[in-house]
Amino acid sequence: MIPNLIKSHKTYKGVINYQQGNMKKAIFKFKYKKKKFNLKVAICDNLFSQARGLMFRKKSLPLLFIFKKAKRRAIHSFFCKPFIAIWFNGSKIIKIKDIKKPKFHILPDDKFNKLLEISANNPEYKLFADEEKV
C-alpha cells in the first residue's frame, strides 16, 4: 500500500495534500505492525518548512517531509521537544526512532523519500514511543 494523503489540488508521487491556512495539511495513511494509521499531518515540501521542522514549536501537528529523490539525509534535534522520527521509502518504513535529547546528526540506515516527525505533545506519540531511543 502506498502511503497517501486525501483531498488535494497538488499531487506528489503517492501523496496528495491540500492547502489550509499558511501550512498545507493532509491525512497521511500508512501501515505499521499490521495496524492502519490515518494521521492528520502538516506537509513540509519546501526548503524553509523542511529547515524549520519542529524547531521552536510548542504544539504542532505531525510533520510529513516530502523529498523528490530517495537518499540518506541527516536530521538534528536541537531546539525541538522530544519527538518520534519515522523514515519511509515509498510505502516501506525504513526506521523509527524516539528522539529524546538534542543531537546533531541523526541518520537512518537506508535511503528515504518521506520523513514523519511526531512531537511528544501529540497523542500519536505514545503509539510509537517504545521504539529505539536516541
DANOR-V445095 format. One record per backbone hydrogen bond with DSSP energy under -1.0 kcal/mol. CO is the residue of the C=O (numbers start at 1). NH is the residue of the N-H. E is the energy in kcal/mol with one decimal. If there is no record, write none. Layout:
{{CO,NH,E} {CO,NH,E}}
//
This chain:
{{4,29,-2.0} {10,17,-1.7} {12,15,-1.5} {15,12,-4.0} {17,9,-1.3} {18,25,-2.0} {24,43,-3.0} {25,18,-1.7} {26,41,-3.0} {28,39,-2.6} {30,37,-3.2} {32,35,-1.7} {35,32,-2.5} {37,30,-1.8} {39,28,-3.4} {41,26,-2.3} {42,64,-3.0} {44,66,-2.0} {46,50,-2.5} {47,51,-2.4} {48,52,-2.1} {49,53,-2.3} {52,55,-2.3} {54,57,-1.8} {62,42,-2.7} {63,117,-2.8} {64,44,-3.0} {65,115,-1.9} {71,112,-1.2} {75,106,-2.7} {77,80,-1.2} {79,56,-2.7} {82,120,-2.6} {83,99,-3.2} {84,118,-2.5} {85,97,-2.5} {86,116,-2.9} {87,94,-3.0} {87,95,-1.0} {88,113,-2.2} {88,114,-1.8} {89,92,-1.7} {92,89,-2.5} {95,87,-2.6} {97,85,-2.9} {98,134,-2.8} {99,83,-2.2} {103,77,-2.4} {106,75,-2.5} {112,71,-1.9} {113,67,-2.6} {114,88,-2.8} {115,65,-3.4} {116,86,-2.7} {117,63,-2.6} {118,84,-2.6} {119,122,-1.8} {122,125,-1.4} {124,127,-1.0} {125,128,-1.4} {128,131,-1.8} {132,98,-4.3}}
//
